[in-house]
Amino acid sequence: MEDKTITCRNCGKSFTFTVSEQQFYKEKGFEHEPVRCKACRDQRKTGRTGTGGPRQMHTVTCSECGQETQVPFKPTTGKPVFCRDCFNKNKDH
């Protein structure tokens, strides 16, 4: 394996797909090489709401501790919603 130069699908700039990145992709079972540079990938990740803007956050009360928090989804009536700490504590169970 050797470093590969790829042209970003979004901005058209060249970026290097390093040997270590290629090994990571292979270990994870990814079948396709990246098509966007890191800056464009990061920008795309922050705007995954379908509108290209920042995520809409919803203020909720944690079902476990009662703390007010924000979540990146519209809560469904009747289903518990947790703050980050309670979610992390419960996900191990």
N, C-alpha and C positions, 0 to 999 in steps of 0.2 A: 504494500500500500504506500501511497505517497499523497501529499497535500494536493487538493484539487481547487482550481479557480472556477467559481460559479458566478453567473450574472443574476442579480436579484430581479425577480419577476415584477416587483413593485417600483423600485427606484432606478433600476438599470445599472447600478454600481456593481463592480466585481467584489467578491469576498472569498476568503479562503476557507474551504472545508478541510480542516486539519486531519491528520492521521488519527489523533486521539479522539476527535469528534466522530470520525468514521467508525472507530472501534466501539465507541459508546452506542452509536446507532445500531451496529451489528449486535451488541450485547442485549439491547432492548428489543431486538427483533423488528426494527423499523425497516421497511422495504424500500423507501424512497429517500433520496437525498433532499436536503433542504432546498427550497426554491426562493427563499427570502433571506436577506442579510439579517443580522441580529437586531439592528435598529428597527427594521420593518416588522420583524417577528414580534418584538416587544410592543411596538405600536399597535399591531393587530390584536395582541392579547388583551391590552387595556380597553379595547373598543369592541368586545364581543357581545354587544347587546343587539346587534343587527342594524343599528342606526349609525354606527361608527363613532358614537359619542361615549362618554364615560358611563359606567354602570349606574343604574338607578338603585339607590339604597332605600330600604323600608325600615322605619323605626318600629321596634317590637319590644315586648317585655318577655324576658327569658322565662320559660315554663318551669325551670327548676329553682333558680335563685331569686327571680323577681327583678333582676337588674334590667334597666333599659339598654338596648343595644340596637345595632343596625345590621341588616342582612341584605344580600344582593338578589333576593327573590321575593315575590309577593307571597306572603304566608297564606296557607290554606286553612280555612276555618275547621276547627276540631283537631288539628294536628299540632303537636308540640313544636316550639321553636326555642332554640338554645343560644345563649351567648357563646362566644368562642371558648371560654374556659370550661363551661359545662358541656359543650359539644365534645371538646377534646377529652374530658374526663369520662364521658359516656361512650365514646367510640371504641374504647378498649374492651368493652364488655360484650 
